[in-house]
Amino acid sequence: MESDNLGLLKNIKRVKVPDALYQTIESRLEKNRENIIPLYKAGIAASLVIGLMLTQVYFLEGLSSKIDQSNNDFELVEVNNNLIYYE
């Protein structure tokens, strides 16, 4: 049984491939390599984004503390408005 299978495999003919196929495969691989972003550039972009976020948090915390201090300076004065009783 195995000899029959091996005989069938020996009779398989090779497929003819165009000569330019190898160059097209290489050009596609090169094109894919060009689209990849280098790791150091991605690291620089990520550190800039994190730095901007931390700067924003720092300034917002300072701003909110100033707003809290300015809100404590004002006190509400209660005024009894009895105009409705005098009409």
PyMOL Python script that loads the backbone (N, CA, C, O; Angstrom):
from pymol import cmd

cmd.read_pdbstr("""\
ATOM      1  N   MET A   1       0.827  -1.189   0.000  1.00  0.00           N
ATOM      2  CA  MET A   1       0.000   0.000   0.000  1.00  0.00           C
ATOM      3  C   MET A   1       0.873   1.255   0.000  1.00  0.00           C
ATOM      4  O   MET A   1       0.578   2.222  -0.702  1.00  0.00           O
ATOM      5  N   GLU A   2       1.959   1.234   0.798  1.00  0.00           N
ATOM      6  CA  GLU A   2       2.837   2.389   0.843  1.00  0.00           C
ATOM      7  C   GLU A   2       3.558   2.578  -0.479  1.00  0.00           C
ATOM      8  O   GLU A   2       3.807   3.713  -0.887  1.00  0.00           O
ATOM      9  N   SER A   3       3.887   1.529  -1.131  1.00  0.00           N
ATOM     10  CA  SER A   3       4.582   1.643  -2.422  1.00  0.00           C
ATOM     11  C   SER A   3       3.679   2.290  -3.464  1.00  0.00           C
ATOM     12  O   SER A   3       4.165   3.009  -4.337  1.00  0.00           O
ATOM     13  N   ASP A   4       2.370   2.047  -3.388  1.00  0.00           N
ATOM     14  CA  ASP A   4       1.436   2.681  -4.323  1.00  0.00           C
ATOM     15  C   ASP A   4       1.392   4.190  -4.093  1.00  0.00           C
ATOM     16  O   ASP A   4       1.370   4.967  -5.047  1.00  0.00           O
ATOM     17  N   ASN A   5       1.380   4.601  -2.826  1.00  0.00           N
ATOM     18  CA  ASN A   5       1.348   6.031  -2.507  1.00  0.00           C
ATOM     19  C   ASN A   5       2.634   6.720  -2.938  1.00  0.00           C
ATOM     20  O   ASN A   5       2.603   7.847  -3.432  1.00  0.00           O
ATOM     21  N   LEU A   6       3.763   6.046  -2.753  1.00  0.00           N
ATOM     22  CA  LEU A   6       5.025   6.639  -3.162  1.00  0.00           C
ATOM     23  C   LEU A   6       5.111   6.736  -4.680  1.00  0.00           C
ATOM     24  O   LEU A   6       5.680   7.687  -5.215  1.00  0.00           O
ATOM     25  N   GLY A   7       4.555   5.769  -5.360  1.00  0.00           N
ATOM     26  CA  GLY A   7       4.527   5.812  -6.823  1.00  0.00           C
ATOM     27  C   GLY A   7       3.690   6.981  -7.325  1.00  0.00           C
ATOM     28  O   GLY A   7       4.037   7.614  -8.322  1.00  0.00           O
ATOM     29  N   LEU A   8       2.590   7.267  -6.637  1.00  0.00           N
ATOM     30  CA  LEU A   8       1.761   8.411  -7.020  1.00  0.00           C
ATOM     31  C   LEU A   8       2.507   9.728  -6.804  1.00  0.00           C
ATOM     32  O   LEU A   8       2.383  10.659  -7.600  1.00  0.00           O
ATOM     33  N   LEU A   9       3.278   9.797  -5.726  1.00  0.00           N
ATOM     34  CA  LEU A   9       4.015  11.023  -5.446  1.00  0.00           C
ATOM     35  C   LEU A   9       5.133  11.259  -6.458  1.00  0.00           C
ATOM     36  O   LEU A   9       5.464  12.406  -6.761  1.00  0.00           O
ATOM     37  N   LYS A  10       5.716  10.182  -6.982  1.00  0.00           N
ATOM     38  CA  LYS A  10       6.779  10.328  -7.974  1.00  0.00           C
ATOM     39  C   LYS A  10       6.251  10.845  -9.308  1.00  0.00           C
ATOM     40  O   LYS A  10       7.003  11.424 -10.091  1.00  0.00           O
ATOM     41  N   ASN A  11       4.986  10.642  -9.564  1.00  0.00           N
ATOM     42  CA  ASN A  11       4.403  11.051 -10.838  1.00  0.00           C
ATOM     43  C   ASN A  11       3.907  12.503 -10.835  1.00  0.00           C
ATOM     44  O   ASN A  11       3.433  12.989 -11.862  1.00  0.00           O
ATOM     45  N   ILE A  12       4.006  13.188  -9.718  1.00  0.00           N
ATOM     46  CA  ILE A  12       3.535  14.576  -9.644  1.00  0.00           C
ATOM     47  C   ILE A  12       4.478  15.469 -10.432  1.00  0.00           C
ATOM     48  O   ILE A  12       5.697  15.379 -10.292  1.00  0.00           O
ATOM     49  N   LYS A  13       3.900  16.333 -11.263  1.00  0.00           N
ATOM     50  CA  LYS A  13       4.701  17.243 -12.070  1.00  0.00           C
ATOM     51  C   LYS A  13       4.832  18.589 -11.345  1.00  0.00           C
ATOM     52  O   LYS A  13       3.922  19.004 -10.628  1.00  0.00           O
ATOM     53  N   ARG A  14       5.946  19.252 -11.533  1.00  0.00           N
ATOM     54  CA  ARG A  14       6.185  20.571 -10.929  1.00  0.00           C
ATOM     55  C   ARG A  14       5.350  21.622 -11.638  1.00  0.00           C
ATOM     56  O   ARG A  14       5.105  21.541 -12.841  1.00  0.00           O
ATOM     57  N   VAL A  15       4.928  22.588 -10.882  1.00  0.00           N
ATOM     58  CA  VAL A  15       4.165  23.701 -11.440  1.00  0.00           C
ATOM     59  C   VAL A  15       5.152  24.732 -11.963  1.00  0.00           C
ATOM     60  O   VAL A  15       6.144  25.039 -11.302  1.00  0.00           O
ATOM     61  N   LYS A  16       4.886  25.260 -13.136  1.00  0.00           N
ATOM     62  CA  LYS A  16       5.770  26.273 -13.699  1.00  0.00           C
ATOM     63  C   LYS A  16       5.397  27.642 -13.113  1.00  0.00           C
ATOM     64  O   LYS A  16       4.237  28.053 -13.116  1.00  0.00           O
ATOM     65  N   VAL A  17       6.419  28.318 -12.616  1.00  0.00           N
ATOM     66  CA  VAL A  17       6.227  29.606 -11.952  1.00  0.00           C
ATOM     67  C   VAL A  17       6.899  30.679 -12.802  1.00  0.00           C
ATOM     68  O   VAL A  17       7.994  30.460 -13.320  1.00  0.00           O
ATOM     69  N   PRO A  18       6.253  31.841 -12.950  1.00  0.00           N
ATOM     70  CA  PRO A  18       6.901  32.916 -13.705  1.00  0.00           C
ATOM     71  C   PRO A  18       8.187  33.375 -13.013  1.00  0.00           C
ATOM     72  O   PRO A  18       8.305  33.303 -11.790  1.00  0.00           O
ATOM     73  N   ASP A  19       9.135  33.840 -13.803  1.00  0.00           N
ATOM     74  CA  ASP A  19      10.425  34.261 -13.259  1.00  0.00           C
ATOM     75  C   ASP A  19      10.304  35.499 -12.382  1.00  0.00           C
ATOM     76  O   ASP A  19      11.100  35.679 -11.460  1.00  0.00           O
ATOM     77  N   ALA A  20       9.344  36.338 -12.646  1.00  0.00           N
ATOM     78  CA  ALA A  20       9.197  37.600 -11.900  1.00  0.00           C
ATOM     79  C   ALA A  20       8.521  37.398 -10.546  1.00  0.00           C
ATOM     80  O   ALA A  20       8.418  38.351  -9.773  1.00  0.00           O
ATOM     81  N   LEU A  21       8.068  36.212 -10.242  1.00  0.00           N
ATOM     82  CA  LEU A  21       7.361  35.985  -8.979  1.00  0.00           C
ATOM     83  C   LEU A  21       8.259  36.230  -7.775  1.00  0.00           C
ATOM     84  O   LEU A  21       7.814  36.791  -6.774  1.00  0.00           O
ATOM     85  N   TYR A  22       9.502  35.820  -7.861  1.00  0.00           N
ATOM     86  CA  TYR A  22      10.431  36.018  -6.741  1.00  0.00           C
ATOM     87  C   TYR A  22      10.650  37.505  -6.468  1.00  0.00           C
ATOM     88  O   TYR A  22      10.692  37.931  -5.314  1.00  0.00           O
ATOM     89  N   GLN A  23      10.789  38.297  -7.542  1.00  0.00           N
ATOM     90  CA  GLN A  23      10.990  39.731  -7.358  1.00  0.00           C
ATOM     91  C   GLN A  23       9.747  40.414  -6.794  1.00  0.00           C
ATOM     92  O   GLN A  23       9.870  41.341  -5.995  1.00  0.00           O
ATOM     93  N   THR A  24       8.561  39.978  -7.191  1.00  0.00           N
ATOM     94  CA  THR A  24       7.347  40.576  -6.643  1.00  0.00           C
ATOM     95  C   THR A  24       7.202  40.258  -5.160  1.00  0.00           C
ATOM     96  O   THR A  24       6.767  41.107  -4.382  1.00  0.00           O
ATOM     97  N   ILE A  25       7.561  39.054  -4.771  1.00  0.00           N
ATOM     98  CA  ILE A  25       7.512  38.689  -3.352  1.00  0.00           C
ATOM     99  C   ILE A  25       8.500  39.536  -2.560  1.00  0.00           C
ATOM    100  O   ILE A  25       8.170  40.024  -1.479  1.00  0.00           O
ATOM    101  N   GLU A  26       9.712  39.714  -3.091  1.00  0.00           N
ATOM    102  CA  GLU A  26      10.708  40.538  -2.407  1.00  0.00           C
ATOM    103  C   GLU A  26      10.260  41.990  -2.303  1.00  0.00           C
ATOM    104  O   GLU A  26      10.472  42.623  -1.268  1.00  0.00           O
ATOM    105  N   SER A  27       9.648  42.528  -3.348  1.00  0.00           N
ATOM    106  CA  SER A  27       9.203  43.925  -3.316  1.00  0.00           C
ATOM    107  C   SER A  27       8.078  44.116  -2.298  1.00  0.00           C
ATOM    108  O   SER A  27       8.023  45.147  -1.628  1.00  0.00           O
ATOM    109  N   ARG A  28       7.195  43.150  -2.179  1.00  0.00           N
ATOM    110  CA  ARG A  28       6.127  43.245  -1.174  1.00  0.00           C
ATOM    111  C   ARG A  28       6.699  43.188   0.242  1.00  0.00           C
ATOM    112  O   ARG A  28       6.236  43.904   1.130  1.00  0.00           O
ATOM    113  N   LEU A  29       7.694  42.349   0.448  1.00  0.00           N
ATOM    114  CA  LEU A  29       8.326  42.287   1.766  1.00  0.00           C
ATOM    115  C   LEU A  29       9.025  43.601   2.097  1.00  0.00           C
ATOM    116  O   LEU A  29       8.955  44.065   3.235  1.00  0.00           O
ATOM    117  N   GLU A  30       9.692  44.200   1.128  1.00  0.00           N
ATOM    118  CA  GLU A  30      10.357  45.490   1.342  1.00  0.00           C
ATOM    119  C   GLU A  30       9.334  46.573   1.654  1.00  0.00           C
ATOM    120  O   GLU A  30       9.576  47.427   2.508  1.00  0.00           O
ATOM    121  N   LYS A  31       8.202  46.548   0.978  1.00  0.00           N
ATOM    122  CA  LYS A  31       7.155  47.537   1.213  1.00  0.00           C
ATOM    123  C   LYS A  31       6.612  47.408   2.637  1.00  0.00           C
ATOM    124  O   LYS A  31       6.333  48.414   3.290  1.00  0.00           O
ATOM    125  N   ASN A  32       6.465  46.174   3.118  1.00  0.00           N
ATOM    126  CA  ASN A  32       5.996  45.959   4.484  1.00  0.00           C
ATOM    127  C   ASN A  32       7.024  46.449   5.495  1.00  0.00           C
ATOM    128  O   ASN A  32       6.651  46.972   6.545  1.00  0.00           O
ATOM    129  N   ARG A  33       8.294  46.293   5.201  1.00  0.00           N
ATOM    130  CA  ARG A  33       9.343  46.762   6.107  1.00  0.00           C
ATOM    131  C   ARG A  33       9.368  48.277   6.189  1.00  0.00           C
ATOM    132  O   ARG A  33       9.697  48.835   7.236  1.00  0.00           O
ATOM    133  N   GLU A  34       9.026  48.949   5.100  1.00  0.00           N
ATOM    134  CA  GLU A  34       9.013  50.408   5.090  1.00  0.00           C
ATOM    135  C   GLU A  34       7.885  50.959   5.945  1.00  0.00           C
ATOM    136  O   GLU A  34       8.019  52.053   6.494  1.00  0.00           O
ATOM    137  N   ASN A  35       6.784  50.242   6.077  1.00  0.00           N
ATOM    138  CA  ASN A  35       5.630  50.730   6.824  1.00  0.00           C
ATOM    139  C   ASN A  35       5.775  50.543   8.334  1.00  0.00           C
ATOM    140  O   ASN A  35       4.973  51.086   9.094  1.00  0.00           O
ATOM    141  N   ILE A  36       6.759  49.801   8.778  1.00  0.00           N
ATOM    142  CA  ILE A  36       6.931  49.548  10.203  1.00  0.00           C
ATOM    143  C   ILE A  36       7.572  50.765  10.860  1.00  0.00           C
ATOM    144  O   ILE A  36       8.575  51.285  10.370  1.00  0.00           O
ATOM    145  N   ILE A  37       6.982  51.225  11.987  1.00  0.00           N
ATOM    146  CA  ILE A  37       7.521  52.369  12.738  1.00  0.00           C
ATOM    147  C   ILE A  37       8.612  51.843  13.661  1.00  0.00           C
ATOM    148  O   ILE A  37       8.396  50.864  14.376  1.00  0.00           O
ATOM    149  N   PRO A  38       9.785  52.484  13.656  1.00  0.00           N
ATOM    150  CA  PRO A  38      10.855  52.035  14.558  1.00  0.00           C
ATOM    151  C   PRO A  38      10.451  52.196  16.025  1.00  0.00           C
ATOM    152  O   PRO A  38       9.692  53.097  16.381  1.00  0.00           O
ATOM    153  N   LEU A  39      10.969  51.315  16.853  1.00  0.00           N
ATOM    154  CA  LEU A  39      10.589  51.286  18.259  1.00  0.00           C
ATOM    155  C   LEU A  39      11.008  52.551  18.988  1.00  0.00           C
ATOM    156  O   LEU A  39      10.282  53.015  19.868  1.00  0.00           O
ATOM    157  N   TYR A  40      12.157  53.121  18.650  1.00  0.00           N
ATOM    158  CA  TYR A  40      12.600  54.319  19.360  1.00  0.00           C
ATOM    159  C   TYR A  40      11.693  55.509  19.045  1.00  0.00           C
ATOM    160  O   TYR A  40      11.492  56.367  19.905  1.00  0.00           O
ATOM    161  N   LYS A  41      11.142  55.577  17.831  1.00  0.00           N
ATOM    162  CA  LYS A  41      10.218  56.665  17.504  1.00  0.00           C
ATOM    163  C   LYS A  41       8.902  56.504  18.260  1.00  0.00           C
ATOM    164  O   LYS A  41       8.324  57.490  18.718  1.00  0.00           O
ATOM    165  N   ALA A  42       8.433  55.279  18.392  1.00  0.00           N
ATOM    166  CA  ALA A  42       7.216  55.032  19.161  1.00  0.00           C
ATOM    167  C   ALA A  42       7.442  55.364  20.631  1.00  0.00           C
ATOM    168  O   ALA A  42       6.544  55.883  21.294  1.00  0.00           O
ATOM    169  N   GLY A  43       8.630  55.069  21.146  1.00  0.00           N
ATOM    170  CA  GLY A  43       8.960  55.411  22.536  1.00  0.00           C
ATOM    171  C   GLY A  43       9.007  56.903  22.754  1.00  0.00           C
ATOM    172  O   GLY A  43       8.543  57.393  23.783  1.00  0.00           O
ATOM    173  N   ILE A  44       9.561  57.639  21.803  1.00  0.00           N
ATOM    174  CA  ILE A  44       9.609  59.098  21.918  1.00  0.00           C
ATOM    175  C   ILE A  44       8.197  59.674  21.917  1.00  0.00           C
ATOM    176  O   ILE A  44       7.885  60.554  22.720  1.00  0.00           O
ATOM    177  N   ALA A  45       7.357  59.189  21.033  1.00  0.00           N
ATOM    178  CA  ALA A  45       5.978  59.681  20.964  1.00  0.00           C
ATOM    179  C   ALA A  45       5.220  59.359  22.250  1.00  0.00           C
ATOM    180  O   ALA A  45       4.470  60.197  22.751  1.00  0.00           O
ATOM    181  N   ALA A  46       5.406  58.165  22.782  1.00  0.00           N
ATOM    182  CA  ALA A  46       4.717  57.785  24.018  1.00  0.00           C
ATOM    183  C   ALA A  46       5.198  58.628  25.191  1.00  0.00           C
ATOM    184  O   ALA A  46       4.391  59.034  26.028  1.00  0.00           O
ATOM    185  N   SER A  47       6.506  58.900  25.269  1.00  0.00           N
ATOM    186  CA  SER A  47       7.006  59.716  26.377  1.00  0.00           C
ATOM    187  C   SER A  47       6.508  61.153  26.268  1.00  0.00           C
ATOM    188  O   SER A  47       6.240  61.788  27.288  1.00  0.00           O
ATOM    189  N   LEU A  48       6.380  61.675  25.058  1.00  0.00           N
ATOM    190  CA  LEU A  48       5.825  63.018  24.896  1.00  0.00           C
ATOM    191  C   LEU A  48       4.368  63.084  25.343  1.00  0.00           C
ATOM    192  O   LEU A  48       3.959  64.033  26.012  1.00  0.00           O
ATOM    193  N   VAL A  49       3.601  62.087  24.976  1.00  0.00           N
ATOM    194  CA  VAL A  49       2.191  62.064  25.377  1.00  0.00           C
ATOM    195  C   VAL A  49       2.065  61.966  26.893  1.00  0.00           C
ATOM    196  O   VAL A  49       1.254  62.672  27.494  1.00  0.00           O
ATOM    197  N   ILE A  50       2.851  61.105  27.511  1.00  0.00           N
ATOM    198  CA  ILE A  50       2.801  60.961  28.971  1.00  0.00           C
ATOM    199  C   ILE A  50       3.263  62.252  29.644  1.00  0.00           C
ATOM    200  O   ILE A  50       2.684  62.667  30.648  1.00  0.00           O
ATOM    201  N   GLY A  51       4.295  62.886  29.104  1.00  0.00           N
ATOM    202  CA  GLY A  51       4.768  64.151  29.655  1.00  0.00           C
ATOM    203  C   GLY A  51       3.718  65.235  29.573  1.00  0.00           C
ATOM    204  O   GLY A  51       3.533  65.993  30.525  1.00  0.00           O
ATOM    205  N   LEU A  52       3.022  65.323  28.443  1.00  0.00           N
ATOM    206  CA  LEU A  52       1.956  66.316  28.307  1.00  0.00           C
ATOM    207  C   LEU A  52       0.799  66.043  29.265  1.00  0.00           C
ATOM    208  O   LEU A  52       0.208  66.973  29.815  1.00  0.00           O
ATOM    209  N   MET A  53       0.483  64.777  29.458  1.00  0.00           N
ATOM    210  CA  MET A  53      -0.594  64.430  30.394  1.00  0.00           C
ATOM    211  C   MET A  53      -0.214  64.804  31.823  1.00  0.00           C
ATOM    212  O   MET A  53      -1.035  65.344  32.564  1.00  0.00           O
ATOM    213  N   LEU A  54       1.025  64.521  32.211  1.00  0.00           N
ATOM    214  CA  LEU A  54       1.468  64.867  33.563  1.00  0.00           C
ATOM    215  C   LEU A  54       1.512  66.380  33.767  1.00  0.00           C
ATOM    216  O   LEU A  54       1.169  66.874  34.841  1.00  0.00           O
ATOM    217  N   THR A  55       1.932  67.111  32.742  1.00  0.00           N
ATOM    218  CA  THR A  55       1.938  68.569  32.821  1.00  0.00           C
ATOM    219  C   THR A  55       0.524  69.104  32.969  1.00  0.00           C
ATOM    220  O   THR A  55       0.292  70.032  33.744  1.00  0.00           O
ATOM    221  N   GLN A  56      -0.408  68.541  32.250  1.00  0.00           N
ATOM    222  CA  GLN A  56      -1.799  68.968  32.352  1.00  0.00           C
ATOM    223  C   GLN A  56      -2.346  68.701  33.750  1.00  0.00           C
ATOM    224  O   GLN A  56      -3.032  69.549  34.321  1.00  0.00           O
ATOM    225  N   VAL A  57      -2.049  67.531  34.301  1.00  0.00           N
ATOM    226  CA  VAL A  57      -2.524  67.210  35.653  1.00  0.00           C
ATOM    227  C   VAL A  57      -1.905  68.167  36.669  1.00  0.00           C
ATOM    228  O   VAL A  57      -2.587  68.622  37.587  1.00  0.00           O
ATOM    229  N   TYR A  58      -0.634  68.469  36.511  1.00  0.00           N
ATOM    230  CA  TYR A  58       0.050  69.383  37.439  1.00  0.00           C
ATOM    231  C   TYR A  58      -0.598  70.760  37.418  1.00  0.00           C
ATOM    232  O   TYR A  58      -0.881  71.327  38.473  1.00  0.00           O
ATOM    233  N   PHE A  59      -0.837  71.302  36.227  1.00  0.00           N
ATOM    234  CA  PHE A  59      -1.426  72.632  36.147  1.00  0.00           C
ATOM    235  C   PHE A  59      -2.877  72.639  36.584  1.00  0.00           C
ATOM    236  O   PHE A  59      -3.329  73.616  37.181  1.00  0.00           O
ATOM    237  N   LEU A  60      -3.621  71.575  36.304  1.00  0.00           N
ATOM    238  CA  LEU A  60      -5.017  71.524  36.744  1.00  0.00           C
ATOM    239  C   LEU A  60      -5.114  71.415  38.262  1.00  0.00           C
ATOM    240  O   LEU A  60      -6.018  71.995  38.863  1.00  0.00           O
ATOM    241  N   GLU A  61      -4.203  70.683  38.888  1.00  0.00           N
ATOM    242  CA  GLU A  61      -4.199  70.599  40.354  1.00  0.00           C
ATOM    243  C   GLU A  61      -3.890  71.961  40.954  1.00  0.00           C
ATOM    244  O   GLU A  61      -4.535  72.360  41.924  1.00  0.00           O
ATOM    245  N   GLY A  62      -2.928  72.681  40.409  1.00  0.00           N
ATOM    246  CA  GLY A  62      -2.596  74.020  40.895  1.00  0.00           C
ATOM    247  C   GLY A  62      -3.751  74.974  40.690  1.00  0.00           C
ATOM    248  O   GLY A  62      -4.025  75.810  41.550  1.00  0.00           O
ATOM    249  N   LEU A  63      -4.430  74.861  39.566  1.00  0.00           N
ATOM    250  CA  LEU A  63      -5.563  75.729  39.279  1.00  0.00           C
ATOM    251  C   LEU A  63      -6.728  75.437  40.211  1.00  0.00           C
ATOM    252  O   LEU A  63      -7.388  76.359  40.691  1.00  0.00           O
ATOM    253  N   SER A  64      -6.984  74.163  40.469  1.00  0.00           N
ATOM    254  CA  SER A  64      -8.110  73.824  41.349  1.00  0.00           C
ATOM    255  C   SER A  64      -7.840  74.256  42.785  1.00  0.00           C
ATOM    256  O   SER A  64      -8.773  74.644  43.488  1.00  0.00           O
ATOM    257  N   SER A  65      -6.595  74.202  43.239  1.00  0.00           N
ATOM    258  CA  SER A  65      -6.300  74.665  44.595  1.00  0.00           C
ATOM    259  C   SER A  65      -6.457  76.170  44.691  1.00  0.00           C
ATOM    260  O   SER A  65      -6.902  76.672  45.723  1.00  0.00           O
ATOM    261  N   LYS A  66      -6.101  76.915  43.631  1.00  0.00           N
ATOM    262  CA  LYS A  66      -6.299  78.367  43.625  1.00  0.00           C
ATOM    263  C   LYS A  66      -7.780  78.702  43.633  1.00  0.00           C
ATOM    264  O   LYS A  66      -8.200  79.646  44.301  1.00  0.00           O
ATOM    265  N   ILE A  67      -8.573  77.936  42.897  1.00  0.00           N
ATOM    266  CA  ILE A  67     -10.017  78.175  42.868  1.00  0.00           C
ATOM    267  C   ILE A  67     -10.610  77.899  44.245  1.00  0.00           C
ATOM    268  O   ILE A  67     -11.469  78.651  44.704  1.00  0.00           O
ATOM    269  N   ASP A  68     -10.165  76.833  44.912  1.00  0.00           N
ATOM    270  CA  ASP A  68     -10.658  76.518  46.250  1.00  0.00           C
ATOM    271  C   ASP A  68     -10.309  77.631  47.231  1.00  0.00           C
ATOM    272  O   ASP A  68     -11.129  77.981  48.080  1.00  0.00           O
ATOM    273  N   GLN A  69      -9.111  78.192  47.130  1.00  0.00           N
ATOM    274  CA  GLN A  69      -8.713  79.269  48.028  1.00  0.00           C
ATOM    275  C   GLN A  69      -9.521  80.529  47.750  1.00  0.00           C
ATOM    276  O   GLN A  69      -9.894  81.236  48.685  1.00  0.00           O
ATOM    277  N   SER A  70      -9.795  80.820  46.495  1.00  0.00           N
ATOM    278  CA  SER A  70     -10.562  82.030  46.180  1.00  0.00           C
ATOM    279  C   SER A  70     -12.023  81.865  46.577  1.00  0.00           C
ATOM    280  O   SER A  70     -12.683  82.852  46.902  1.00  0.00           O
ATOM    281  N   ASN A  71     -12.539  80.649  46.559  1.00  0.00           N
ATOM    282  CA  ASN A  71     -13.922  80.428  46.977  1.00  0.00           C
ATOM    283  C   ASN A  71     -14.066  80.570  48.484  1.00  0.00           C
ATOM    284  O   ASN A  71     -15.149  80.913  48.960  1.00  0.00           O
ATOM    285  N   ASN A  72     -13.028  80.322  49.236  1.00  0.00           N
ATOM    286  CA  ASN A  72     -13.101  80.447  50.683  1.00  0.00           C
ATOM    287  C   ASN A  72     -13.065  81.904  51.130  1.00  0.00           C
ATOM    288  O   ASN A  72     -13.428  82.189  52.272  1.00  0.00           O
ATOM    289  N   ASP A  73     -12.650  82.822  50.295  1.00  0.00           N
ATOM    290  CA  ASP A  73     -12.583  84.232  50.651  1.00  0.00           C
ATOM    291  C   ASP A  73     -13.962  84.870  50.736  1.00  0.00           C
ATOM    292  O   ASP A  73     -14.148  85.848  51.460  1.00  0.00           O
ATOM    293  N   PHE A  74     -14.913  84.336  50.015  1.00  0.00           N
ATOM    294  CA  PHE A  74     -16.242  84.920  49.990  1.00  0.00           C
ATOM    295  C   PHE A  74     -17.146  84.201  50.982  1.00  0.00           C
ATOM    296  O   PHE A  74     -17.126  82.975  51.097  1.00  0.00           O
ATOM    297  N   GLU A  75     -17.934  84.990  51.691  1.00  0.00           N
ATOM    298  CA  GLU A  75     -18.930  84.400  52.587  1.00  0.00           C
ATOM    299  C   GLU A  75     -20.300  84.902  52.173  1.00  0.00           C
ATOM    300  O   GLU A  75     -20.454  86.051  51.758  1.00  0.00           O
ATOM    301  N   LEU A  76     -21.266  84.055  52.285  1.00  0.00           N
ATOM    302  CA  LEU A  76     -22.623  84.437  51.933  1.00  0.00           C
ATOM    303  C   LEU A  76     -23.266  85.159  53.110  1.00  0.00           C
ATOM    304  O   LEU A  76     -23.155  84.741  54.262  1.00  0.00           O
ATOM    305  N   VAL A  77     -23.928  86.234  52.789  1.00  0.00           N
ATOM    306  CA  VAL A  77     -24.623  87.008  53.812  1.00  0.00           C
ATOM    307  C   VAL A  77     -26.107  86.763  53.617  1.00  0.00           C
ATOM    308  O   VAL A  77     -26.650  86.972  52.532  1.00  0.00           O
ATOM    309  N   GLU A  78     -26.740  86.327  54.663  1.00  0.00           N
ATOM    310  CA  GLU A  78     -28.175  86.063  54.571  1.00  0.00           C
ATOM    311  C   GLU A  78     -28.938  87.362  54.786  1.00  0.00           C
ATOM    312  O   GLU A  78     -28.713  88.089  55.753  1.00  0.00           O
ATOM    313  N   VAL A  79     -29.827  87.625  53.873  1.00  0.00           N
ATOM    314  CA  VAL A  79     -30.654  88.823  53.963  1.00  0.00           C
ATOM    315  C   VAL A  79     -32.099  88.354  53.984  1.00  0.00           C
ATOM    316  O   VAL A  79     -32.549  87.619  53.105  1.00  0.00           O
ATOM    317  N   ASN A  80     -32.805  88.791  54.997  1.00  0.00           N
ATOM    318  CA  ASN A  80     -34.229  88.457  55.064  1.00  0.00           C
ATOM    319  C   ASN A  80     -34.995  89.437  54.197  1.00  0.00           C
ATOM    320  O   ASN A  80     -34.972  90.644  54.438  1.00  0.00           O
ATOM    321  N   ASN A  81     -35.646  88.933  53.226  1.00  0.00           N
ATOM    322  CA  ASN A  81     -36.429  89.766  52.327  1.00  0.00           C
ATOM    323  C   ASN A  81     -37.887  89.561  52.672  1.00  0.00           C
ATOM    324  O   ASN A  81     -38.497  88.553  52.315  1.00  0.00           O
ATOM    325  N   ASN A  82     -38.426  90.527  53.368  1.00  0.00           N
ATOM    326  CA  ASN A  82     -39.820  90.431  53.819  1.00  0.00           C
ATOM    327  C   ASN A  82     -40.729  91.340  53.018  1.00  0.00           C
ATOM    328  O   ASN A  82     -41.767  91.757  53.532  1.00  0.00           O
ATOM    329  N   LEU A  83     -40.395  91.658  51.812  1.00  0.00           N
ATOM    330  CA  LEU A  83     -41.212  92.540  50.997  1.00  0.00           C
ATOM    331  C   LEU A  83     -42.606  91.996  50.762  1.00  0.00           C
ATOM    332  O   LEU A  83     -43.567  92.759  50.658  1.00  0.00           O
ATOM    333  N   ILE A  84     -42.717  90.696  50.677  1.00  0.00           N
ATOM    334  CA  ILE A  84     -44.017  90.101  50.386  1.00  0.00           C
ATOM    335  C   ILE A  84     -45.005  90.330  51.550  1.00  0.00           C
ATOM    336  O   ILE A  84     -46.216  90.366  51.331  1.00  0.00           O
ATOM    337  N   TYR A  85     -44.494  90.483  52.772  1.00  0.00           N
ATOM    338  CA  TYR A  85     -45.376  90.655  53.921  1.00  0.00           C
ATOM    339  C   TYR A  85     -45.896  92.067  54.028  1.00  0.00           C
ATOM    340  O   TYR A  85     -46.925  92.275  54.671  1.00  0.00           O
ATOM    341  N   TYR A  86     -45.246  93.047  53.438  1.00  0.00           N
ATOM    342  CA  TYR A  86     -45.646  94.434  53.544  1.00  0.00           C
ATOM    343  C   TYR A  86     -46.585  94.857  52.425  1.00  0.00           C
ATOM    344  O   TYR A  86     -47.029  96.005  52.413  1.00  0.00           O
ATOM    345  N   GLU A  87     -46.894  94.009  51.521  1.00  0.00           N
ATOM    346  CA  GLU A  87     -47.747  94.420  50.432  1.00  0.00           C
ATOM    347  C   GLU A  87     -49.195  94.371  50.785  1.00  0.00           C
ATOM    348  O   GLU A  87     -50.044  94.694  49.954  1.00  0.00           O
TER     349      GLU A  87
END
""", "prot")
cmd.dss("prot")
cmd.show_as("cartoon", "prot")
cmd.util.cbc("prot")
cmd.orient("prot")
